Amino acid sequence: MKILGGLVAIVVLGVAPAALARERVAVYVSAEGDSALAENLSEVIIAKLAEKGAYELVGTKELETSARGIPTVQKEGLDACIALPTCLAELGGRANLRRALLGSVHLRGYEYEVELRLVRTDTFQTEQRKLERTSFEVASLIGGVQAAVVELMDAASRTNAAASNAALVPGLPTLTPTAVAVPPPPPPREAPKAALTDVPPAPPQEGTSWTTYAGFGTAGLAVVAFSAAAIAGGIAASPPGGDTRQERQDDIERREEYATAANVALVAGGILTASAVVFFVWP
């Protein structure tokens, strides 16, 4: 059991960081001659994506902090840096950003034209692109941006999922049950005949092996672990709540803790199940 406990601890230490780690994605919007509109639309996009809880979102203020000291930013501003592949790559390295969601807003007569691009910071390659046109009304602009960013990020998620094999626990191989061959019982043998006066004493009965107790114990623990994983996973999968962005973010972080607990319990249940099988077939 000490060995089993050590294995579970190793798995916990390996799974917890992977479950908690979310990709950092920058969100930056530029608007011709209207920095306030650009900043407001950045906040709209961040609030909408925060509902999913799939990314750690980096806004304009944090980008400006990370960009301090970059020559292009000092001379021409953050807009110019975002538009240059080398400068964006340097900013991505400083802020630990693999991808950036870049938006540009243009006023075309009585319409807004919004272009959204999901770009790799290291290569400046556009992974997804969405062009949206809305009326001049602010409500229409906000609704159009929200719908476009959800569609764009969902398409990116589907592309990433198609490129990788689905796993039961993210970052870990799927636990595949292994069949254990159990030899058939030997055929019954006829007991030798003996005189009533020559009956030998009955041999002492062998006690139940400790491996049997260990097998039942680990099987019970496996049931408990799988039940805990189901409960924690159900809580983590429910939609986040909260009236403000901060409340939703806090609720998302709590649900990530439940997701981590579910992953750990699931892996522990698999290890306990495999250990129970070993104990039951141990000679």
Secondary structure, 3 states (H helix, E strand, C coil): CHHHHHHHHHHHHHHHHHHHCCEEEEEEEEECCCHHHHHHHHHHHHHHHHCCCCEEEECHHHHHHHCCCCHHHHHHCHHHHHHCHHHHHHHHHHHCCCEEEEEEEEEECCEEEEEEEEEECCCCCEEEEEEEEEECCHHHHHHHHHHHHHHHHHHHHHHHHHHCCCCCECCECCCCCCCCCCCCCCCCCCCCCCCHHHCCCCCCCCCCCHHHHHHHHHHHHHHHHHHHHHHHHHHHHCCCCCCCHHHHHHHHHHHHHHHHHHHHHHHHHHHHHHHHHHHHHCC
